[in-house]
Amino acid sequence: MTEKRKYDIILFGATSFVGQIITGYLAERLPPERWAVAGRNEEKLRTVLSQRDASDTDLLVVDANDNSALHTMCEQASVVITTVGPYALYGEGVVAACAETGTGYVDLTGEPQWIKKMQDKYQKMAHQNNAQIVHCCGFDSIPSDMGVYFLQQHAQQEFQSVCSTIAMRVHRIKGGASGGTVASMLNLVKEAGKDKQIKKQLANPYLLCGENANKVRQPTVKKACYDPVSGAWIAPFIMAAINTRVVHWSNSAMAYSYGEDFRYEEAMVTGKKRKGAMRAWTMTLGLGGFMVAASVSWLRTLLEKYWLPKPGEGPSEKAQRQGFYDIRFYGETRNGQRAVARVTGDRDPGYGSTAKMLSECAILLASMREAGTAPSGQFSPASCFGDALIPQLSQHAGLRFEIV
């Protein structure tokens, strides 16, 4: 059992776009004395608390570059939620402080090269100090990670065998992008362009699995094509670059419970016949064009200045409520037995739904720490929470997990 601290949860980065949504959500889920917000601008923090009906909640003035202040903040919390990104630029201090003080930690990063760096630097310290560093607790990569976990649990019960291959397909999705997500994506492309080692890391599906990971060739959807698995045309899914790494990380962290030859890939379903093919190729070319533009300095500057949302900007509350996603997982065992799982969310994926998922991970982790059931070290969502997370998300976060 972990010692009782002043707060169950401190939200670091409450003035960010997703941080403001989380503030409103935590105000509904927790008593005001059990959580607090933190950030570098006191006036903005007070404004967010007022706008989100959380004026009774404590606030702490903390800068991401002030290691002493971060350490003091983490000592007061059982779990820290951080939304301060890009994490490659601003995230290490919080990880270090949580690892040093034995504090729980959850984030919503989609930056695999940064997670790898954190593993290398802080895994041993986190384990020794009974800290839990849990990455990727938003849309990237909870639906993918827990969807695979859910299907594999079903396969073991139904077939007495796991699925050796799973293909994730995004069937329907609606939601906008925020400036913070765009900034993280552009920074990742910028880093890869400057450092060949990072570019090599990003191409490795087993990047987060450790040096001795079992490695088999993984399928990757790189362009539009007809998909016999879903019976429709598909296009590359931009979040696959992080989601697939997290799923393989979970498999390796759970002693290869999915099998040492497990194969996994993700794609967007665009429809059937000619219309589906046209949409698939349009999405493929559009994504390719964006990545090319993002990799060229002057084009990236133009994108940031004229077309892409700025940090702090994102979809309206109405758009968040109207957003949703419907994702399928097509699994097959080595003996040819098949099963399909479905994961759905009731808000736009990147913000309305992500805010709830991230918050529920923090709430669950705080309860696990209090009960003395939390493992120690750095984790993917599935490898940290396992069976406990699915009912938490289903009851509170608007997600549904079902076998189709």
N, C-alpha and C positions, 0 to 999 in steps of 0.2 A: 504493500500500500504506500502511495506517495504522500508526502506531508501536505497538509492543507495549506493552500496559499490564499492570498487576499482575493484574487479573482479566479474564477474557473477559466475565463477566456479574455484575452486582450486582442482587439482587432487593430492591427498596425496597418495604416493606409486607409483609414475610414473616409478620407476625402477623395479617393480615387473613384472612378465611375462605378465599378463593381463594389467597392468598399461602402459607398453610400447605400446601395441596395442591401448589402449584408447588415449594415447598421439598423435599417428598418426591420429586417427579419429577426435579428437577435433581440430587438426591443420587444417583439411579440413572443419570443421563445424563452427568454430568461428574465429573472428578477433583476432590476437595475443594479443592485449591489453585487451581483455575481459576475459582472463583466464590465469592461471599459474599452474606450477607443484611444488610439494613439496616432500621432503624426507630428509633422514639424511646424504646422501653423495653427496656433490656438484659436484664432478668430474663425478660420474655416471649419475647424472641428466643432466649435460651438454652433455654427450655422447648420452643419449637417445634423447634429443631435437635435436641434430645434425643428428642422424640417422633417425629421424621421420620428417625431414623438418620443424622443429618448433624452430629454433634457435632464432627467435625474441620473443619468449615467455618468460615471467619472471619465475624465479625459487626462491623458498624459502627453506632454510635449516632448517628442523624441525625433531626432534626425537620423536617417539611415546611415549617415557617415560618422555618427558619434557612438563609438563602441562602448564607452562607459555608460551612456544613457540606455543603450540597447540592453546591456547586461542588467542594469537596474530594473528595466521594464520586465525582462524575462523572469527575474527572480520573484516577481509579484504574481505571475500567471501560472496556472497549471498548463494551459495551452495558448500558444500565440498563433493567430491567423495573420498571414501577411499577404497583402495584395500589391506591395510596392515593387513594380517592375519598370523596365525589363530586369529580370532577376540577375542576368549576367552583369548588369551594371550596378544594381542596388541591393541584391539579395543576400550576399555572403555574410554580411555582418549579423543578420538575424539568425541565420543557421548557426554561425559560430557561437553566438550568445546563448542560444537554446541548448546546443551541445554542451557548453561549459556549465550551464546552470541546471542541467537535468530537466529541461522543460519540453513539453509536447509542442509540436510545430506542424502546421498544415499550410500548403500554398496551392496556387493554381498555375504554376509554370508550365510552359510548353517547350522549354529549352533543354533538349537532352544533353547537349555539350556542357551546360552548366551543372546539371544534376550529376553528371559523371565527375566533374571537378569537386563537387561537394562530397560525393562518396569517397573519393580519394583522400580528401583532407579531414573529414569529420566523422567518418563511420566509427572508427575506434573510440574516439572521444564520446560520441553519443551513446555507444554501447556501455562504456565504463560508467557514465554518469546517469544512466537510466533515462536518457532522452529518447523521444520518438520523433524522427524527422520524416514526415510523410509528404511526398511530392505529388503533384498532378491530381488534385482533388476537385477539379472542375469538369467542364465538358470534355476537356482533355485532362484525365483520361478515364473518368469514372464509368460512363456508359460502356466503353470498350472493355475495360479491365474487369468490371463486375459482370458485364454481360457474358464474357467468356467464362468467368468463374461459375456463374449461375448455370450455363449450359453444361459445363463439365460435371458439376454436381449432379445434374439430372441424368447425364449419360452414365455416370457410375452407378446410380440407383437403378436405371432402366435397363442398361445393357451389361452392367458389371465391367465396364470398360470406358476409358476416356475417348474423346474425339481426337484423332491424330491430326486432323485438319479442320480448321474453322475459317470460313469466309464471312467477314462482316460487311453488310450492305446497308448504306443509308438510303432508305426508301423514300422518306419524306422529311423535310426540314425547312423551318422558317425562322429567320432571325437576322439581326444586323450585327455589324462589327463595331467595336469601340476603339478609340484612339490608342488606349493602352495595349490592346492586343496587336494592333497594327505596328506600334512602336517596337514591341518585342520581336515580331516577325522580321521587320526591316533590320533590326540590330543583329539578328541571327544570320541573315543573308550577308550583312556587312562583315561580320566576324569571319564567316566562311570564306569570303572573298580575300581577306587579308591573311588568313592562316590556313595553309594546306592541311595541317594536322586536324583542325576542326572540321574541315570539309571531309576528310577521311572518316572522322568519328561519326559525322551525320549520316554517312552511307552505311554504317554498320548496324544491322538490326539487333545485334547482341551487345550494343555499347554499354548497357547498364547491368549486364549480367556477370561481370567479373572476368578475370583473365582465363579461368579454367572452364568457361561456359561450353557446353556441348553445342556444336554449330552444324546445322544443316542448311542447305540453300533455301532461302525464303522467297516465295512468290511476291511480286510487286506489280500493281496496276499502274503503268506509266502513261498509258494513252487510251483513247476510246476503243472499245471492243465489245463484241457480243459476249454475254456471260451466261453459260449454260446453267450455272448454279441458281441464279434468280430468274432465268428465262427472259432477260431484258438486256438492253444496252447499259454499259457502265462507263464512268469516267474516273480519273484519279480523285481521291479525297484528300484535301490539303492537310487534315489533321492526322492522316495515317503515319506521317513521319515521326510523330511523338507517340501516338497510341500503340503502334506495333512494338515499339521499344519497351513501353511500360508492360504490355502483356507478356512479352518474353522475360522481362525482369521478374514479374510475378511468378512465372513458371520456374525459373531458376531459384528464386528465393524460397519457394515452397517445395524444394527437393525434387523438382521436375515431376510434379504431380500430374501435369498434362502429357508427360512423356518426353524423352530426350530427343525424339525426332518430330516434335510438334511443329506444325506449319500454320501460319496465320497471315491474313492479308485483309485490306479494307478498300472499299470503293463506293462511289455514288451511283445509285440506280437512276437512269435518266428517262427510261420509258422503252416502249417496244416499237418495232418496225422502223419506218423511215424517220418519223418524228423523234423517236428515242435516239436514233443514230445521229441526227443533226444536233440534238442537245448535247450528246456526249462529246462530239467533236468541237462544238462551240465552247464547252466548259474546258476541254483539254487545251485548246488554243488560247483561251483567255487566261487560264492558270499559267501556262507556259510564258505568255507575254508579260504577265505581271512579274514572274520570277526573273525574267531577263531584265525588265525595267528596274526592278529592285536591286539587281546586282551591279548596275551602272550608276556611278556616283551622281552625275548630273541629272539623270532620269529619276533617280530616287529622290533627289531634292525637289524636283517638279511634282512628283507624286505627293510628297509630304506637304508641299506648299499649297497645291491647288485642288487635289482630288480626294485625298485620304482624310479620315476624321482625326482630329487632334487629341492628344491625351486629355482625359476628362470628359470627352464627348462619347455618345453612344445612343442606342435606340431609346425611344420614349417609353414611358411606363405602359402606354397603350400597346405599343409594338411588342414589349416584353410579354404582356398578357396574351397577345394574339399569337405569339411564337410557339413552336412545338418541334418535336422530332420523333421519328419512328424508325428504329434501327433493328435489323434482323441479323441473326447469327446462324449460319448454315454449317452444321457440324457433321462429320462422318468418322466413324470408328475404323480401325484397321480391317474389320470384318465386313465393312460396307453398310453398317447400320447407320441410319441418319436421323437427325433431330434438328429442329429449328427453334431458337429462342427469339423473343421480341422484347426490346426495351424501349419504352416511350417516356417522354417528358412533357410537362404541361406548360412550360414557359419557353421563351427563346433560349436556345442552348447556351450561348456564350455569357449571358448576364443574368436573366431572371432565374434560369435553372441552375447555372453555375453558383450563384449566390447561395441558393438553398443547399446544394450538394456540399459545398465547402463548409458552410455553417454546421451541417449535420455531422460531417466528419470531425469537426472540432468538438462538438458536444459529445459525440460518442467517445472520442479519445479522452476527454476529461473524465468521463464516467469510468472508463477502463483504468485510467491512472488511479482514480480514487479507490477502485475495487482491487487494485494490484494485479490486474490481468493484462496490462499493456506490455508488449515486448519492448526491447530497447535496440536502438540502431536507426538505420535509414531504410525506408520502406516505400513500396508502391501501395496503393489503396488496398488491393486484394490481399497482399501478403501481410499487411498490418491488421486489417479488420475482419477479413474472412466472412463467415456466415453472419456476423452481427450487423454488417453494414446494409445488407439488402432490406431487411424489415425497417431499419431506421429511415432509409431513403423512401421506401414505399409508404410509410405512415406519415412522414412529415415533408418530404421534398418533392412530391408530385411525380415520382417515377413509378413505373410499373414493370415488373419482370414476369414474363409468362412464357410457357411453352406453347408454340403455335401448333 
